[in-house]
Amino acid sequence: MPEFPGFSRRTALRTIAGSALAVPFLTGPPARSATAASPLWHPDPVKDGLNAFEGVEADRGGLHPGRKYVVPEGNHYRFSIWRDDRDTTGGGDRQRTETKGMVQNGSVLKMRDGETWTLSYEMFIPASLHGTNRFTHIFQTKTPATNAGPWVTLDLVRDGGTELISARAYANPGSPSIAAAKLAPLREKWITAEWTLTPGDAGAAAFVLRSGAGAGAPIAAQGRETGVKLPDQGDYVRPKWGIYRSVESDPADILDTYLLFRNYRADRG
């Protein structure tokens, strides 16, 4: 897992400006919302619970057995993390509360090279979840068989006093931003993330971030990139949701916190 690449003030400002201008310059259609009447994946937290996912990755060293890391709460899932959590990878320099994969009616859904998938979900980012100057992923894609990646990510980043939420082609040289927005106006309310992903060694990724709940909410950021490194490597690409972050960031940004998700949808084609 590479460390979070540098994110200079100039890069941050250029990213925000580019995101604001992204709509008229898209080279293809923007990411569409996965809101079909019967999408392949549409878990119900009450009915499906954690069976909606292939698994949960949290406290894998068993340091805090009494803690509840991922739990269904009514119509949403709560992902909790504490500042003293440590993952078993990275030699103690990171922490993780994530779910992995998509399971519908007991069947694992797999994104493979050449297919186009749409994924959408709503999330609630509290004031206690900060952007950091190291890596903080709240969505990532990996290949299970090789544990390779992350390929495409959604990150919370900090450049001085500015915090951003940024969709990134993380495995490409320089980890370029696909679309980004300032984080502060998007906290403490439900917002919507929409992805269109085509896996491949030179795949494609589009991202739309909406500043409210649902496909009709105003767009906060939008962009699309081709030539995106997103390979299935003969297996499949698996999405992951939650909080995965370096504890080598400023301690003031590593707080006890949580993240909420609801209305997951995914479809192919």
Secondary structure, DSSP 8 states (H G I E B T S, - for coil): --------HHHHHHHHHHHHTTGGG-SS--------SS-SB---HHHHGGGGSSEEEE-TT-S-TT---EEEETTEEEEEE-TT---SSGGGSEEEEEEE-EEETTEEE-B-TT--EEEEEEEE--TTS--BSS-EEEEEEEBTTTTB---SEEEEEEETTEEEEEEE-TTSTT--EEEEEESGGGSSSEEEEEEEEE-EEEEEEEEEEESSSSTTS-EEEEEEEEEEEE--TTS-BEEEEEEEEETTS-GGG--SEEEEEEEEEEEE-
